[in-house]
């Protein structure tokens, strides 16, 4: 019996990670000075779970890498640099990256 699973192209993975990157940027800029700044990476994890479930691991991995870079540049001080000054912000960014990798590599939906 022929497999009905279709392979995704590289262009499709990139086209999924671009809206995710835009979401990470919008969240970073909108909540930069708000009290909810600490919740932005956790909120974005929900989007990564959905991308991993619907579009696969590679698309969500690309989105997670882009989100880590975007959060470092636009969410944490000093803005506009990959340098993260505060130790707590660095811990938060590393925890986000670790949780993102764990969420990405959870088993996908059944392909029956």
Residue pairs with C-beta under 8 A, 6 or more apart in sequence:
5 111
8 55
8 56
8 58
8 59
12 55
12 59
13 55
13 56
13 58
13 59
13 62
14 62
16 51
16 55
16 59
16 62
16 63
17 51
17 59
17 62
17 63
17 66
20 47
20 48
20 51
20 63
20 66
20 67
21 63
21 66
21 67
21 70
23 44
23 47
24 44
24 63
24 66
24 67
24 70
24 71
25 70
25 74
27 40
27 43
27 44
27 75
28 40
28 70
28 71
28 74
28 75
29 74
31 37
31 39
31 40
31 75
32 74
32 75
32 79
37 75
38 92
40 71
40 75
41 67
41 71
41 92
41 93
41 95
41 96
42 96
44 67
44 96
45 96
45 99
45 100
45 103
47 63
48 60
48 63
48 64
48 67
48 100
48 103
48 104
49 103
49 106
51 59
51 60
51 63
52 59
52 60
52 103
52 104
52 106
52 108
53 108
53 109
56 108
57 104
57 105
57 108
60 100
60 103
60 104
61 101
61 104
64 97
64 100
64 101
64 104
67 96
67 100
68 93
68 96
68 97
68 100
69 82
71 93
71 96
72 82
72 83
72 84
72 93
73 79
73 80
73 81
73 82
74 80
76 84
76 85
76 86
76 89
76 92
76 93
77 84
77 85
77 86
77 89
78 85
84 90
84 93
